[in-house]
Each structure stands twice: as C-alpha cells, then as structure tokens.
Amino acid sequence: MKKVIISIIGSAILIEFLHLIYGIKISPFFVLLFSLIIFIFWNILNNYNNRSKKS
C-alpha cells in the first residue's frame, strides 16, 4: 500500500513539473492512469529483482 501512495505522489510531482515547464494541462484521470502504470512497472521490477537474488 505504501508503494501505491509513493507512486501516486511521484507521478503527481512529475506531472506538476511538466505543467510548470511546458504549461500542459493534464486531467486527474491521466494522473491516476500514469501512477497505475508506474505502480505495475515497479512491481514487475521488484519481482524480477527478488527472483534474481534468490537464484
């Protein structure tokens, strides 16, 4: 659950950063979608790292 919150905050910061630089208006739905993609990618990466340590 902690990782979900971190990924949502991280994506929100990233999107705010993009908004400041480029002036892009991004919908909250896209923020949630983006954080979900990051979370899934993060889980896959962690699972891969855990497996490589065990072997």
N, C-alpha and C positions, 0 to 999 in steps of 0.2 A: 504493500500500500504506500510505503514511503517513496518508493521509486516512481510511482504514478504521479504523486504530488511534485516531486523533483522535476520530472519530465514536463509536466504542465507549466510549472513556473519557468523552466528553461526555455520552452517554446514561446511563452508569453514575452519573456525578455528579448528573445531573438526577433520576434515579430515587432515589438516596440522599437527595437534597434533599426530594423528595416524601414519602419514607418518614419523614424526620425531622419534617416539618410535619404530615402527615395520619396517620402511622402505618400507611401502606398497605404490605402485604406483596406484593411483585411477584416472580414466578418468573423465573429466569435465562433461560428461553426467551423471555419477553416482552422482556427486556433486549436479547437478540440480534435479535429481530424489529424492535424500535424503532430500534436502531442501523443495521440494514439499510435501513429506511425513510429515516432521516436521510441515510445514505450515497448512496442513489439520488437523493434530492431535491437533495443537494449537487452531485452530478454533473450533473444536469439544469440546475441554476442556473449552474454553471461553463461548461457547453457553450453556454448562452444568452448569457452574458457574453462569451465568446470570439468568438462569431459577431457580436455587436453591435459589438465593437471592430474587426473586420476590415472590415465594410461601411462 
